[in-house]
Amino acid sequence: MTSQVKHSKYIKIKPKEYQEWAAKVLDYEQYDYPKDLDKVTKLIHKNLDLELCPKKFKEKNQGNPLLGIKSNPMLGHCYHTTQALYYFFRDANLKAMSASCDVAGSHWWCEDVDGNIIDITQDQYLSVGTKPPHDKGKKTKWYGWRNRVHARSLVLMNKVQPSSKLYREQYLEKPKKSY
């Protein structure tokens, strides 16, 4: 099924009033959950790179033997991989889950309607001999204003599904604040 997800840009017109003026948009095909879960997981893992990793995790992600830092290739990728997985299986009604942790500050994964945990970056914990914080997890809204999809997640989804279309729409010139 063809779907669309977008990261909208807003301008504050006056207190409590915002106007959308542009968006990064991704047109993509949904996958079938649970049938395509292994396929999508492998595609996401194959397309992870340091460009997608938040700056604060890059050194630990790639490692630094001179400083005695072992590489942890999944570290820093849980949010955008979870968000990509959530949207690829949008019709499966997955829940976004998160919990605080010692490894990265917080961790994200999905849970299906039967309570099955879908954590495609749990190796960031297993590789350092600890467990992911699933036992502390809570259903969570996405980070950011208006819970919109992150641009990094759109880029990952576009890499995973090259037939998808990632583009920018501009609805009007960026308005000036008028309050």
N, C-alpha and C positions, 0 to 999 in steps of 0.2 A: 504494500500500500504506500502510495506517495504521501509524504508529510512535509511540513515546513516548520522550521523553528527560526526565531530571530532574536538578535541582541539589539534592542532598540536604544536610541539615544534620545534623551529628553532635555528640555530646557525649562527652567522654572519661570513661569510667566508672572505669578504673584504667589503669595503664601498659599500653600496647599493646592496649587494649580500648575500642572505640568503639561507640556505639549511635545509629542513625538515629532522629531524633525528628520531623523535618519535611522537606518538599521543595517546591520550585517545580517543577511538572510541565507539560510541553507535549505535547499529543496533536496530531499533525499528519500530513499526507499526504506521503510521499516523492515525489520527482520521478524521471523516467527519464533516466539519464545514458547517452550524451551528448546525446540528443535535446533535452532541456529546458535545457541549460546556458545558452544565450543568454537564454532567457526568465527563468531564475532570477537570472542575473547582473544583468539590467536591473531586476528587482524588488528585489534587494538594494540596488543603487545608488540607486534611487528612494526607498528607505526609510531611507537613512543620514541622520542628523542629529547636531547637536552633543550632544544628550542621550546618545547612544551613544559619543561620543568620550571617551577618558580625559582627565582634567583636564590632565595635563601636555602634551597635544597640541592643546588647543582653540584657543589663540591662533594657532599656526602653521596650523592647519586652516582657520580662518576668515580669517586674515590681519589685519594692522593697518597700513594705509597710513601712519599717522602715525609708526610706528616703522620703516617700510620693509619690513614683513613681507608678502610676497606670499601670497595664499591657496593652500592645498594641500588641497583637499577630501577626498582619500583618506587623508591622513596620520592615523594613529592608529586606523584602522578595520580593519587587516589581520587582527588576531586574531579578533574576533567575526564578521567576514564569512567568514573561512576556516572557522571552526567551524560557522557556519550552513550554508555550502555542503557541508561534510563530512556533516552530519546530513541535509540535504535529499537527498543522494545516498548515503545510508548503505549501500545494497546494492551500490554500485559499487566498494566496497573502496578508496576513495581513501586516500592517505597524507597525514597532516599533516606539513608540512615547515617548517623555520625556519632562519634564519641570522642572525648578527650583521651590523649595518650602521651606516653613518655617519648616515643620514637619521633613523632613529627608534630606534636602539639594537638592535632586532631586527625581523625581518620574517617573516611567515607566509604560506603558500600551500598548495595541495594538488597532489598528483601522482597521476595515474591508474596503473593496472596496466601500461600501455604506456610509462610514463615521460613522458607529456605533462604539462607544467606548466600548472596552472590557477590563475592569479594575478589575481584580480579587483580588486586595489587597486594594481597595478603602476604606475598613473599617478602615484602619489605620488613615484616615482623619475623617470619619464619627464618629468614637468612641471618638474623642476629639472635636467634635462639629465644624468641619471645612469642607470645600469642597476640593476635589482633584483639582490640578491645570490644569485640562483639557483645560481650555480656553487659557492657555499659551503654550500648547503643540506644538511640531514640530516633523516632521519625523526625526528620529535619527538613526545613525549607532550604532552598538553595541560597548560597551566599549572595550578597549584593542587593542592590536596590530593586524592588519589585520582583525579586526572585527570578530574574531573567537569566537565560542561558549565558554562560561566559563565552567570550570570543575564542578563547583557547580551546574550549570544547567543540566549537564549530570547526575550527581548523583541524582538530583530531578527527572528527567525523568525516570531513572532506577527504582527509588522507586515507582513512579506512575504506571509504566508498568513493573512489575516483569518478564514478559516474554521477555523483551528486553535483549540485551546482551551488557554489558559494559566491555571493555577490553583495554589492552595497546598493541600497536604495536611499535616495534623498528626496524627502517629501516637500521640503521648503528650505530656504536659506536658514542657516542657524539664527534663530531669533535672538535679539538682545534682551537681557533682563529688563523688565519694565516696571519693577517695583522699587 
